């Protein structure tokens, strides 16, 4: 299986995770476009989850398995629900790159309206949206020093650091595309970057920022409550409103979404609106959200840069032999850059 050296990983699991029984079955979790995730099942039916970087074209400073493992280990005893960190392997001879394993959490990752409609009734959808915000508030209330993450990153100028990082990654991805013969220019990303850099609001405190906070990066129960927050690879010390802006760009209000199989989960009846989410966060966290429009624009732009990296990896075959998603991902880059520009035009 691509991404797993079954015999070497099995030997490592037996030696480093208590209570496992060989042989092991490995199954790739579909849906992600960055780090690769596998469900591992042992002979006794116990399940755990293994995370590793993409097969190639790994972006500088991204896909740090040790960092991600450290974060969920630090959060295990906090009010923020996460899987249990079970082990980290930095020996690349085992599986070609570092990886970590964590406990498997029962529940649902809600990625589509049809699945969500089947699992959650309207009351549970309301609970899902509200609890998602409440968990974000709880995350931003954590004392980063008390949980051992005070040295995770610099504390100030979060947006400035992010603009520099993701603009650099965007340029790096475009250079990779030139080398692979799949390049196409996206000038709007550059234009939005310049506007964002010239209008940065003041940072409201320092929190552990998730970096990719959204409904389908959580596991929820049938009551809609969040059982685990996943995918901490973009986490750092930063500006809390950046997480809220990210949540809102993925959240579709029912009146805006069409029907059909591609209808977003949050467009279903029962889910709170984006405005309700923002108001609940402001009330729970006690923060001013007057500049939220900037953070929405920033979140769209950053996603465009991230998707450019995903496009570069897919188009070059780094995520496996199936490259059929590459054109759609390329289209999303432009759409997100355009959404960022439109958000800036409406703000403040």
Secondary structure, 3 states (H helix, E strand, C coil): CCCCCHHHHHHHHHHHCCCCCCCCEEEECCCCCCCEEEEEECCCCCEEEEEECCCCCCCCCCCCHHHHHHHHHHHCCCCCCCCCEEEEECCHHHHCCCEEEEECCCCECCCCHHHHHHHCCHHHHHHHHHHHHHHHHHHHHCCCCCCCCCCCCCCCCHHHHHHHHHHHHHHHHHHHHHHHCCCCCCHHHHHHHHHHHCCCCCCCCCEEECCCCCHHHEEECCCCCEEEECCCCCCEEECHHHHHHHHHHCCCCCCCCCCCCCCCHHHCCCCCCHHHHHHHHHHHHCCCCCCHHHHHHHHHHHHHHHHHHHHHHHHCCCCCCCCCCHHHHHHHHHHHHHHHHHHHHHCC
